[in-house]
Amino acid sequence: MKSRLFVGRVLLAMALTTACADSSDPPQECTVTPDATHSVNSSTLIGKRGGAVFFHTNVPERVFTAKLPEKMLVFLDDLSDRGPGQLTVKGKNLKTGTTIEVKNVHHESEYGREWGANYTFPEPGCWQLSVDDVRNKGSITVLVTE
C-alpha cells in the first residue's frame, strides 16, 4: 500500500511540474542584436547594425525603458538615392505584435548625414526596428524593459 501511495505522489508531482512547464504564457528570450561599431568622419560609434542600417544611441547597455523617450540616430550605408527628408523606422513588439512608426528627421552633424528621433516604446518586450529604404534595408532587435 505504501508503494502505491508513493507512486501516486510521484505521478501527481510529475503532472504538476508538466502543467507549470506548459503554461500558456511561457517566458520568451529576446535575442538582441549584438553591438557593432561604425566609423564615420574619423569617429567610431557603438550601436547596432542590421543590413545597410546602423542605429546609434547613448543608452547604457542599449536596453530601453518603456514609455520613456530615448534618442536614437540612424545611419544609412548607401546615400546615393537618398535625399535629406524623413526616414521612417517601423517597430514591432515580437511578443505582443504591437507596432509603432517613428519618423526620423534628417540632420547634418560632425558625423555627416544622419536621421534622428526620440523613440518611445509603449510597452516592454523584444522590439524589432526595421528600415526599408530605396537601397538601405535592415533591422535590429532591442530589449525594452518596464
N, C-alpha and C positions, 0 to 999 in steps of 0.2 A: 504494500500500500504506500509506503514511504517513497519508493522509486517512482510510482505513478504521479504522486504529488510533486516530486522533484522535476520530473519530465514535464508536467503541466506548467510549472512555474517557468522553466526554461523556454517552453514554447510561447508562453504569454510574454516573456521578456523579449524574445525574438520578434514577435508580432508588433509590440510597442516600438521597438527600435526601427523596424521596417516602416511603420506608419509615420514616425517622425522623419525618417530619411526621405519619404515620398511626399512631403508636404507640397501644397500647391504653389508655394512661392519660395523655391529654393534660392539660397544666396548665389548671385552670379558674379563671376570675376570680371573685372574690367581690364582688358588688355590695352594699356595706354601706349600710345606711340612713343618710342624712345626719344630721348633728347638727341639733337643733332646740332651741328654748327653751320653757320652760313657766313661767308666772307663777302663783305660789301664795302667798297671805298676805304680800304685799309683797316676795317673794323671786323672783328669776329663776334657774331651774335650767337647766343644759345637759344634754341627753341625746338620746334618740332617740324619735320619735313614730311610731306606726303606728296609724291609725284613731283610736279613742277611748282609746288607751292610751299612756302616757308612761313610758319607762324611764330612770331616773337612776342614774348611777354615778360614782364618783370616779376611775375608771381613766383614766390619761393616754391621750389619743388614742382612748380607748374600744376598744382592741384587747386582748383577753383572752388568758390563757395557759392551756393545757390542764392539767388536774389540780391547779390552784391555786384555792382558793375566792375568789370575787370578790363583794363585797357589791353588791346592786342593789336599788333601790327602784322600786316600780311605783305610778303614779298613774292613777286612772280618771276619765274626764270626767263620767260620769253616776253619781251615788251614791244616787239616789232609791230604787232597789230593792235596794241592796247593803248587807247588814249587815257587821259588823266581823270576820266569820270569816276563814277561809283563802281565798287566791286561788291557783289552780293555773296555772302557766305551763308550756306544753309546748314543748320544744325538739327540733329535728331538724337533724342534720348533712346539708346538702343534697348533699354528695358521697357519703357512705357510707350514709346512711339511718339511722344510729344515733339513738336518741331518748332524751330524759330528761323527767322531770316534776319541777318544782320547786314545793314547797308554800310559798307566801309567807304570812307571819304579819302580821296587822293591827297597826299602830302608830298612835298619835296623837303628833304631833310639832309643832314650830314651823311645819311646812308644812301641818298638818291631817291628814286621813286618808290613810294610805299603807300599802302592803304591802311587806315586805322579806324577803330571804333571801340566803344565800350560794349563788351559782351555781358549780358545779364541772363543767366540761365534760370528759368523759372522753378526748377526742381533739381534735387540731387540725382546723380546717375552717371552712366557711362555715355558721354556725348561724342558723336561723330560730327566733325565740321568739314564741309565739302565746298570746293570751288570748282565750277565747271565753266571756265572762260574759253575764249577762242582757241588759244594754244596752251593754256595753263589749266591743267586738271589735276586734282589731288584731294586727299582727305587725311585727316588726323583724328585720333581719339584721345579725349581728355577725361579725367575724373573730376566730377563735381560733387562736393560734399555738402552737408547741411550747415 
